[in-house]
Amino acid sequence: MKYSYQWLKELSGTKKTVRKLAEMVGLKGFEFEGGEEIKDQYVDFCVGRILEIKPHPNADRLQVVKVDIGNRKSSFKKTDLTLSSLKKIREEAEKKGIKTWLLGGLACAFHVGIVYREHSDLDLIVKNKEQFKKLDKLLEELGFKKIGKNKLTDKLSNATYQDEAKIEIDLGFFTGDFGLTLDDFEKKERELNGVRALVLSKRFIKKFKASQLKNRLKSKDRIDWAYLNGKNSGNGLLQVVCGAKNIQTDDWVSVACVGAIVPKSRMKIEATEIRGVKSQGMLCAEDELMLGKNHEGILILERGGEKNSLVKVDKLRPGMELTKALGFNDEILEFSILPNRAHDCLSHIGLAREICAMEGRKLKLKKTKARTTTRKPKILTINVENKKGCTRYMGAVLENIKIKPSPGWMQKRLLVAGMEPINNVVDITNYVMLEVGNPLHAFDLEKIKDDKEAVKIVIRQAKKKENLELLDGKKIVLDESDLLIASGEKPLALAGIKGGLKSGVSEKTTKIVLESAHFSGFGVRKSRQRHSLLTESQARFEKELSPTLAEQAMFRAIELLERYAGAKLLEVVDKNYHQSKKQNLILNLEKAEKLLGEKIKFIEGKAILGNLGFSVQKGEQDKLKVRVPEWRLDIEGVNDLIEEIGRIIGYEKVKAREVITSVEVPTVNQRRDLEWKIKDLMLAQGFDELRNYSFYSKKDAEIFGLDEESHWQIIAPSSEDLALMRLSLAPMMLRKTGDNARYFDEFRIFELARICEKNKMGEPIEKLKLAAVIFNKNLSAEKLFYQMKGALENILENLSVEKFEFKEVVKSRNIFQAGREAVIVINKKEIARLGIIEPKLAVEYSIKKPVVFLDLDFELLLEFLGKKGKIYQPLPKFPWVLRDISLFAPEFTSVESVQKSIRQVAGDSLKKLELFDVFLNQKTKQKSLAFHLSFGQDERTMTGEEVDELMREIIVSLERKNLKVRVN
């Protein structure tokens, strides 16, 4: 935000210069982005007196105007004589074969020997008299006026040239005086702001006594001439071609000379020819100078002895700088205000309070009296339908309004802040916003009243496709999510952003309804994004303001309207739905010392917080009872108070000291270790980790059959694709699968991340989930399934999870293909599901080939982890006997039921049972299952006869269940 230095100085009482103030504020948490004098925006603008007006010989609508601008000087100001600006002079010199050296930077201040200071005089050093003469001629061509040889006594004391930019040419100053040669120049030259400059250290300068230096300066070989920026404009007369008809002879006007840049259009003025007539400048209108909205004619500074209210000098003279005539002596300070301080520091009062605290005193403001009316409201009624979107709405009715330009001092402050003056009513609303921080808006009462001369303001949601034309003429189409200020059915303004054109203040306005309100930052942000609107009002409401500011701004604006617009207050209506929460905190100074590393005395802590606007009382022992002011929305706890104390003291003042504390071994975070272990196991099996957004779209939820109401909804999503907090990792995993499938034939991906659910109390609860995908265009769905099954088994075994079972799911959930899903169960609890994604669902994410998906509940898995970890199992002492068995079963026969039948018959002799092949005959709807069976005993080797007997019993058992068996 741009701040007025004079305004801040007036409010805070600081005596610091602009530079010192910027340094101080910058060190206390507000980044200084730059500054400039307001008069720098009006370079080459001057006051002119019209001497003659003639019709243009070749254009009926144009006039040829002769203007007296006196013997004004060029715009080459004192501040322009920097290294970067002198670069141009040296470049021009080089074009003419003139070799120069620049004495500047750290060495530009030893004219009288040992004086060391910054100054505007810069020396150009040349090699010989021939080069000197060439440079002398060039400087005069560039507009510099030779004023004669310098005298030592003139260097610092001659007030004649105190404010002038001065360039000096020296010959022989170093090449004999200090025993330096031009080769030494080359060695000592270095880059300064893009210019080669000779830089000598302060230590070098101090080697010479003043008397020695003075004698050397009298050397006959030395040539030293000074040149001022004294470019005269001929005889002081300009010829300007102009189309305005409001000018008269002897009018005093604002003139943009050649080289000027018009503030509003940023157009550079050049000497040109218009319809065969030369024009050497431009006469400026009010809006072109950003001094108002009027573009109907030229800005008249004085006519017939009557001065414009903007003029601040007793007597105008031709050639006077326009900024001097208008009294522009302010400077612009621009600070970057972070969002956590926008609620109070996007205002001059807020920053002035900070400045006072930094300088160790309280901000003293003149209190604005609350204004009430004795009678009940008869004209204005307010109905707030959306109390969450508008927690407070104040309206005031004022009559006898006289629309005219606002006071000059107010216009200048608005200009410093980058705002264009319009009229007294609009300017006052903008001025109060810059001063207090709460935006205001004024409606023309005559344009919004009903047939009964009453005004009914309604704060409601807009209707779908409702139209509103804004103050700047832009037409927008609203929807139900936009908050609207309306009069009955007629829309007046987009809440918190911008007013409507049809209800705005005009030159004919005599009665107004003044609005001061508090709108939800969320609603303002959504409307701003939807309609691409950026305003000063929106920038403040988006970052949240305190509803108490609305009242302060309202009464301050009424006070100014009465003073500068002749207003008479009729009534004030206040609809306040904000529940004030007074925050009281107990600050332990010992804790503050521990965190800051500095001992904070009670008096010091109380003073700092008190100066920042906190109410502070002494508590028990070394404690402070602190009440947080309502405008400090960023203060949430004691640590924030400690930060405020440290910030004002200055972190740069905190002394570095050795940390004395006990070092303890941190507790092992077993949960986090497990997360890393699972990730390592997945990576070892060829999976790549993804980190997706924690959100997805409402369409994603619909595709997966997830209830939208069960989700946490994002208040201000950056995109409609990121509107809901995720309840499942699957949507984003499949989206990324579809993206990658366009570029890769095969890949494995996984994500270990949290989902956000609602508990029974409607509160958020996070759960950790593992999701994985295997994709391979060249493999069947069955092979992909068993690859994922194997990967999961490997993880569970490495985590020493015991007695887990894979159970086939006949009736799948909507995301998996029927009959191609399995659940992993431990102690009757389902910890994971895996299966082939339903093709119709896969197509939604541009997946055209089979893909297998795993969803594992990390929270449940924690309950079944082996305590001892994986234990080494030695190879069996006696060899196992291997057999294979294959069978045909109906399509929906579960593998689990077949395995259960086999284990019941084989008992403990069956050491391992592994399904290794599955085939489905689409014609017969019969499924072929093939198993490896490993038989063995711990004490001996089983005989073939024993194994054969067990196999016969297994076959009989399976055939009883109508399964056709083949034995290998």
Phi, psi and omega in degrees: 000147177268132181240148175274124179298316181295324179293313178298320180295319179295317182287317187268337183078013181293150177247008182287148175290168180304314183295314181294322179295316179298320179296315183295310181295323179297329180280349184253024172106005179238111185290126179276120185260348178147171179200158177200158174283142181297333180290344177293343178278352183234041177290137180070022170253132182220175177270134178229153179245125183286123180260328186205142176230122179233151175294146176289131184294338185239009181210121184294326186270359182250158178230153175253119187245132173259126185237133176270116176246014176066190178268060183289156179266165180290176185273013182282090190275172177304317183289344180282340183281068176250172180302320183293322180287327179290345177303320181296320179297317181292325178296318178296323179295318180297323178300330181263011177077024181260118179270123181232156170239144182252124174262109185204194177066234186286346185250017188271022188216047176231050182293329180246028171105280187246008177288138183223106184202164173280146178203176183263356180273129180231137185260132169256126184252132179241166190277320185211177184294327179297316177294325179299314182296321180295317180292323178302316180293319181297317181298322178293324176295327181278000174103013179264141183255124180288130182248002177110178181289145179284151172241146182301324183290339181279343191302317184243342191253341186285107185292343182302322185251016187300320184257011182263148173279130187231133174244140178240143173252126180243137172233127178081007182293321179254325189288044182166325179290314184252005181073019179265150175250172177295333175297323178295324176304311183301321182291326184268354178290141172209170187280128174227111180052040175084007182234137174287125183222148174277122183237117177251144183284160177297325180297320179297318183295319185290350180294337186255131176286157183300320182295319178297316183293322181296317178297319181294325181292343179274007181305136180294336182282352187274133172242126185218102179246146178249146182230130176262166179278048190267054178282118180268152180263066178058232180268013177086008180250135176242144172254122184233132174271127188220147180255352183289146183251002185268005183265153179224161174299140181078003172291145172261124187230169175267132185239130172263111181280171179302130182102344180290151176245119183294124186305319185282309185270346184062024178278134178271131182279129178230154174292129185215179179234123182245113181053041175086002180241131181290140176232125187251025179166202180209139171271134193256142173272167182300314184288331179294330178270001183059038177253008180164187183260349188290126176232016184282344180191183181286146176290115179268118180278326179203138177217124178058035179083354180262118185272149171293147182298342180285335185287132184240012177247155181290323184222127175275148174221149180302135178089351178299138178300137182300321181296327178290319179296325182269358178072031180280095180239017183270167176230149182264129173244126181245121179241146174270117181260119180291155184304329183288348177242006182294333184292341178230338185259002169275046179203156180290324178296318180298314180288326177297322177299318178296318180298317178300315180297322179295329181264003171085035177210168180271152175284129179249115181242148172287125182287134175269124183288139174293140184246129176229162176247149185285330184264163178288153180301130178241336183262312189252129169234145183234131178234112179262107181279323179254093185281345174280323179283335179222099183277343177206135178221119177248137177228138178231138178256125180231140179239182181061027180290133175243110181283125179199175177296146177286164180304149182303319182297325179289319179300319181295321179292325176294320179297319178301322181279001178085018181249145184267125177297142182237293173205175188299321182291309180296319181297323179294319178297320179290321181297315180295323176300317179291329182280309187266322180110348181258124180294152176228166177211145180243130176254145172284115185301321182297334183274346184240359181283160179264190183294338182264018179064021179251158178241122179244104180270130178236129174257106188221168173284142180291157175272154181300130179065022173288142185254148176214129175261121186277172183302328181274006179090354180286134179257130181236151177254122187268165170224184189294343182273353178276134175270132190235142167264123185225159172243098189068239178267352186271118179289137181249322185200154172272113192308125174077001185238297183201148180278168179270152183292321187287344180249007185284163179285139178229181180295339182269358184294133176235340178228141179226157166250117182266127181254132170222119190217174173234118180247149179297131179298327181297311181296318179297318181297317181296317180293321179298316180294319184293320186256003178054054181244129177236118180222164177298322180296310181300320182299330180276313182296326180301325184269008177071132177237163174278132179301340179292336180293333181300318180292315180300316181293320181300309185287331175293319180294319178300317179302315181288325178294322177295323184281320189246357177232004179067023187289151173237124182282129177260314180198157176232130177241131183232115174254103186244113180249009180278127176267109183292127178246104180280121184262119178247130182233150175251117182258120176270116183292335176294320177294321178298318179296320181295321182280323184270337183079012179227140178285126180254118178284154181303313183297320181293313180298317180296319182294315182297310181294322178297319179293335178275359177102002178279149174266122188235133174228159180283133177253200179289142178050230182265053184233150178244134172268117188240128172255125184277129177295150186295335181281349179268075182290346182277348182274113183243346182193183183297322181299328177292324177294319179296321178297320179298317179297313180298322181295316182288320175301318181108113180297335179291344180266350180289124183283140176287133179215157182291135178280119180249105180202158179284140179259119181245145177290124182294149178294137179291126178271092185296325180297314180293321177300321180294320177302313181295324181295317179297319178298317179298319180295321179292317179297322180295338181261016173090011179273146172254138183276138174250153171230096184270167172298153179274015184229160169211179187272167176295330177294321177301315180299320180294318180300321183269005177070030181263130182293126181299325181292338180282348182271156165274126183264140179284130184294314182228075182294141178290341179205154177295339178286350183233048188268338186237141170290136190288140171257351181211149176277347188299314184304311182289328178296317180289328176298316179289329176297315178298320179297316184286331182296340178285341185244337185234144178279334179208147176191161175231129181226153177211162174216130174248105188207174185262146169251163183236114180249177174249132176276186183297335180272001181077022180259154181287140176220130182261141177228142181269133181230153172245126176236142180215152179225137169241128181230132176205114184297338187260001181246151178286164179299322182297317181293321177298319180300312184287334173294317178292320178300316179295321179297319180292318178301318180298319179295311183297320179293320179292336177267006179060035174279124185255156173055044173266148182230145172263124179241131179285141178252116181286314180258103187279162170288170188294342183273342182253152178289139182302131178078004181233047181219146177223151174245150177253123187239136172229123181051044177068011177252131180277117181256343182201159173225143172217151181179178179274128182295136178304126184306320180297323178288320181300322181298328179301336181247024176061034177256117185255351180246160179301143177219136180257140185233139178241134177231112185240134179271105183295324183296318178290325180300326181302329183290338189243018179289140175292133184287327185270353185080185183285127182259138179295129177249117180290158177297146180299143180291328183243138185294149177273154177256127186258138174221152173243149176219138177230152184208160175252135182220158174303156187307319187262017174289130182279142176298325181300318181294323178293314180297322179297319179296318181295316183293324180299322181281316187286331179065213184289345181290339179274105183276330183208135178229119188227124174281124183239354179205139176224133178218134179247121176274111185293333181284310184272349184058032176255143181250132177260126179241137179230134184234148165265132177241129178244119181252145177186165176233152181282334186263339185202174176270131179286144179277161178297324180296320180297318181292319179299320179298317178296321180295321178297319179295321179296317181297316180300316181298318181290321181292331176298337180262021175064034176254129181272122190250139169237133183250135176249000000 
